[in-house]
Amino acid sequence: SRVGMGGIGETTLARLVYNDERVVMHFDTRLWICVSDNFNILRISEELLRMLGHYPSNNNMETIIMQLKHALSYKRFMIVFDDVWNEE
Protein backbone atom coordinates (compact mmCIF):
# COMPACT_ATOMS: atom_id res chain seq x y z
CA SER A 1 0.00 0.00 0.00
CA ARG A 2 1.33 3.42 -0.98
CA VAL A 3 -0.50 6.57 0.07
CA GLY A 4 0.54 10.22 -0.13
CA MET A 5 -0.47 13.73 -1.04
CA GLY A 6 -1.55 14.25 -4.64
CA GLY A 7 1.25 15.06 -7.06
CA ILE A 8 4.21 13.49 -5.24
CA GLY A 9 4.63 10.53 -7.59
CA GLU A 10 2.57 7.67 -6.17
CA THR A 11 1.13 6.79 -9.59
CA THR A 12 4.58 6.82 -11.20
CA LEU A 13 5.96 4.55 -8.49
CA ALA A 14 2.95 2.22 -8.66
CA ARG A 15 3.25 2.05 -12.47
CA LEU A 16 6.95 1.09 -12.20
CA VAL A 17 6.15 -1.69 -9.72
CA TYR A 18 3.09 -2.83 -11.70
CA ASN A 19 5.11 -3.18 -14.91
CA ASP A 20 8.22 -4.67 -13.31
CA GLU A 21 9.03 -8.05 -14.87
CA ARG A 22 9.27 -9.76 -11.46
CA VAL A 23 5.80 -8.51 -10.52
CA VAL A 24 4.38 -9.56 -13.90
CA MET A 25 5.82 -13.06 -13.39
CA HIS A 26 4.70 -13.31 -9.75
CA PHE A 27 1.00 -12.49 -10.17
CA ASP A 28 -1.54 -14.42 -12.23
CA THR A 29 -3.68 -11.33 -12.57
CA ARG A 30 -2.86 -7.64 -12.33
CA LEU A 31 -5.56 -4.99 -12.48
CA TRP A 32 -5.22 -1.21 -12.56
CA ILE A 33 -8.28 0.88 -11.83
CA CYS A 34 -8.61 4.65 -11.58
CA VAL A 35 -10.97 5.52 -8.74
CA SER A 36 -11.03 9.36 -8.86
CA ASP A 37 -12.91 11.54 -6.44
CA ASN A 38 -16.45 10.34 -7.21
CA PHE A 39 -15.96 6.97 -5.52
CA ASN A 40 -18.66 4.43 -6.32
CA ILE A 41 -17.98 0.93 -5.00
CA LEU A 42 -20.59 -0.69 -7.24
CA ARG A 43 -19.12 0.91 -10.39
CA ILE A 44 -15.57 -0.04 -9.38
CA SER A 45 -16.58 -3.63 -8.59
CA GLU A 46 -18.39 -3.98 -11.91
CA GLU A 47 -15.38 -2.57 -13.76
CA LEU A 48 -13.00 -4.99 -12.00
CA LEU A 49 -15.26 -7.87 -12.95
CA ARG A 50 -15.27 -6.76 -16.60
CA MET A 51 -11.47 -6.46 -16.56
CA LEU A 52 -11.40 -10.11 -15.52
CA GLY A 53 -13.50 -11.04 -18.57
CA HIS A 54 -16.74 -11.53 -16.65
CA TYR A 55 -19.92 -9.52 -16.74
CA PRO A 56 -22.10 -8.60 -13.78
CA SER A 57 -25.24 -10.71 -13.79
CA ASN A 58 -27.13 -7.87 -12.09
CA ASN A 59 -26.55 -4.66 -10.09
CA ASN A 60 -26.66 -6.42 -6.73
CA MET A 61 -23.48 -5.73 -4.76
CA GLU A 62 -23.52 -9.11 -3.00
CA THR A 63 -23.77 -10.95 -6.31
CA ILE A 64 -20.95 -8.91 -7.83
CA ILE A 65 -18.71 -9.56 -4.82
CA MET A 66 -19.38 -13.29 -5.14
CA GLN A 67 -18.54 -13.12 -8.86
CA LEU A 68 -15.28 -11.28 -8.06
CA LYS A 69 -14.36 -13.84 -5.40
CA HIS A 70 -15.00 -16.65 -7.86
CA ALA A 71 -13.01 -14.96 -10.65
CA LEU A 72 -10.01 -14.41 -8.35
CA SER A 73 -10.15 -17.71 -6.46
CA TYR A 74 -6.86 -19.59 -6.29
CA LYS A 75 -5.01 -16.81 -8.13
CA ARG A 76 -2.27 -14.48 -7.04
CA PHE A 77 -3.56 -11.07 -7.90
CA MET A 78 -2.51 -7.45 -7.60
CA ILE A 79 -5.01 -4.61 -7.79
CA VAL A 80 -3.88 -1.00 -7.99
CA PHE A 81 -6.50 1.55 -7.00
CA ASP A 82 -5.14 4.76 -8.52
CA ASP A 83 -6.22 8.34 -7.90
CA VAL A 84 -8.01 7.62 -4.60
CA TRP A 85 -8.78 10.88 -2.81
CA ASN A 86 -10.45 9.53 0.31
CA GLU A 87 -8.89 6.88 2.58
CA GLU A 88 -12.30 5.81 3.88
C-alpha positions as CSV (number, residue, x, y, z in Angstrom):
1,S,0.0,0.0,0.0
2,R,1.3,3.4,-1.0
3,V,-0.5,6.6,0.1
4,G,0.5,10.2,-0.1
5,M,-0.5,13.7,-1.0
6,G,-1.5,14.3,-4.6
7,G,1.2,15.1,-7.1
8,I,4.2,13.5,-5.2
9,G,4.6,10.5,-7.6
10,E,2.6,7.7,-6.2
11,T,1.1,6.8,-9.6
12,T,4.6,6.8,-11.2
13,L,6.0,4.5,-8.5
14,A,3.0,2.2,-8.7
15,R,3.3,2.1,-12.5
16,L,7.0,1.1,-12.2
17,V,6.1,-1.7,-9.7
18,Y,3.1,-2.8,-11.7
19,N,5.1,-3.2,-14.9
20,D,8.2,-4.7,-13.3
21,E,9.0,-8.1,-14.9
22,R,9.3,-9.8,-11.5
23,V,5.8,-8.5,-10.5
24,V,4.4,-9.6,-13.9
25,M,5.8,-13.1,-13.4
26,H,4.7,-13.3,-9.7
27,F,1.0,-12.5,-10.2
28,D,-1.5,-14.4,-12.2
29,T,-3.7,-11.3,-12.6
30,R,-2.9,-7.6,-12.3
31,L,-5.6,-5.0,-12.5
32,W,-5.2,-1.2,-12.6
33,I,-8.3,0.9,-11.8
34,C,-8.6,4.6,-11.6
35,V,-11.0,5.5,-8.7
36,S,-11.0,9.4,-8.9
37,D,-12.9,11.5,-6.4
38,N,-16.4,10.3,-7.2
39,F,-16.0,7.0,-5.5
40,N,-18.7,4.4,-6.3
41,I,-18.0,0.9,-5.0
42,L,-20.6,-0.7,-7.2
43,R,-19.1,0.9,-10.4
44,I,-15.6,0.0,-9.4
45,S,-16.6,-3.6,-8.6
46,E,-18.4,-4.0,-11.9
47,E,-15.4,-2.6,-13.8
48,L,-13.0,-5.0,-12.0
49,L,-15.3,-7.9,-13.0
50,R,-15.3,-6.8,-16.6
51,M,-11.5,-6.5,-16.6
52,L,-11.4,-10.1,-15.5
53,G,-13.5,-11.0,-18.6
54,H,-16.7,-11.5,-16.6
55,Y,-19.9,-9.5,-16.7
56,P,-22.1,-8.6,-13.8
57,S,-25.2,-10.7,-13.8
58,N,-27.1,-7.9,-12.1
59,N,-26.6,-4.7,-10.1
60,N,-26.7,-6.4,-6.7
61,M,-23.5,-5.7,-4.8
62,E,-23.5,-9.1,-3.0
63,T,-23.8,-11.0,-6.3
64,I,-20.9,-8.9,-7.8
65,I,-18.7,-9.6,-4.8
66,M,-19.4,-13.3,-5.1
67,Q,-18.5,-13.1,-8.9
68,L,-15.3,-11.3,-8.1
69,K,-14.4,-13.8,-5.4
70,H,-15.0,-16.6,-7.9
71,A,-13.0,-15.0,-10.7
72,L,-10.0,-14.4,-8.4
73,S,-10.2,-17.7,-6.5
74,Y,-6.9,-19.6,-6.3
75,K,-5.0,-16.8,-8.1
76,R,-2.3,-14.5,-7.0
77,F,-3.6,-11.1,-7.9
78,M,-2.5,-7.5,-7.6
79,I,-5.0,-4.6,-7.8
80,V,-3.9,-1.0,-8.0
81,F,-6.5,1.6,-7.0
82,D,-5.1,4.8,-8.5
83,D,-6.2,8.3,-7.9
84,V,-8.0,7.6,-4.6
85,W,-8.8,10.9,-2.8
86,N,-10.4,9.5,0.3
87,E,-8.9,6.9,2.6
88,E,-12.3,5.8,3.9
